[in-house]
């Protein structure tokens, strides 16, 4: 898998490190775990609506 180098301040690095579950968890895994996937409002609506098909648009 390709990688990217990211520069962080010491404070940002320490703060991010406190979110790790254990020493074996990578920062990539951590970021994917805690940050939601970016989506448009329409995509979020469609995902919500597909999970709650019995609701009317007004109820949703």
Secondary structure, 3 states (H helix, E strand, C coil): CCCCCCCCCHHHHHHHHCCCCCCCCCHHHHHHHHCCCCCCHHHHHHHHHHHCCCCCCCCC
